[in-house]
């Protein structure tokens, strides 16, 4: 039997990783409650992405950074949590020296409404707001998008 963890256990584990520096994540809080996060890291830290074969097919070079997962607690969706999380991740990347950042969002425009896990990497329009541009399609509704983040001046 699997050892099931509660949402609170998962949030505590995420916080512990961030506090220890064992992963790159930014956490978004509302008071003392963690309401969302964004996981990012170098390709070696985040080696697995969906649609790996399609991704590798037209790869010109690996990025310096990847945004792997964006999460917003259900009762906080539509309140800018994902935008705050991605913005903070990009600030952390800039502080670490910047570079090419890839994200793998799902296209939402022209697509029937979706439910659930499809938002794991965030919708495409979230990244467009930060200046990410489509590089190539890797699935029917999934894109590789890139942004160059400069070092802070």
C-alpha positions, -999 to +999 in steps of 0.1 A: +000+000+000+012+035-009+020+059+018-004+087+009+006+123+019-018+151+026-016+184+008-001+199+039+026+172+039+034+181+003+035+218+010+058+212+040+081+190+018+083+217-009+091+244+018+118+221+032+135+217-002+134+254-009+148+263+026+176+237+022+184+248-013+179+213-027+158+225-055+150+258-073+114+269-065+097+300-056+067+298-032+038+321-032+022+328+002-010+343+013-002+351+049+012+319+063-004+297+037+016+285+006-009+290-023+014+282-052+048+277-066+070+276-096+097+250-101+127+259-122+163+247-128+190+238-152+182+209-176+203+186-155+180+194-125+148+191-145+157+164-172+122+151-178+097+170-198+065+157-215+069+149-252+106+142-249+110+126-284+093+156-301+114+180-280+147+163-290+138+161-327+144+198-335+165+208-306+192+234-315+206+238-281+197+232-245+185+262-225+203+275-195+171+271-174+137+253-176+105+262-159+091+228-151+059+232-130+036+260-120+010+252-094-018+273-079-041+259-051-076+256-065-093+282-044-066+308-053-068+304-091-076+335-111-059+357-085-024+361-101-007+334-081+009+318-112+019+351-126+036+360-093+053+326-092+067+328-127+077+365-122+096+355-090+113+326-108+125+349-136+139+373-110+158+345-093+171+334-127+183+369-134+200+371-100+217+338-108+232+353-140+203+350-164+203+331-196+179+313-220+148+301-202+124+275-216+088+268-207+065+241-220+030+255-217-002+243-232-019+264-258-054+275-246-065+297-275-086+279-300-089+249-277-119+235-259-119+241-222-097+217-202-098+205-167-072+194-142-035+186-148-032+204-182-023+235-162+007+218-146+031+238-169+008+268-172-012+282-201+007+298-230-007+333-224+009+333-189+043+332-206+035+356-234+029+382-207+066+379-197+079+380-233+083+343-240+080+335-277+071+302-293+101+283-306+084+251-318+055+228-313+061+195-295+025+182-292-009+190-305-014+217-278+021+221-263+049+245-272+085+252-264+087+288-256+119+308-249+129+340-232+164+354-227+167+368-192+196+393-188+218+395-158+208+423-134+227+455-141 
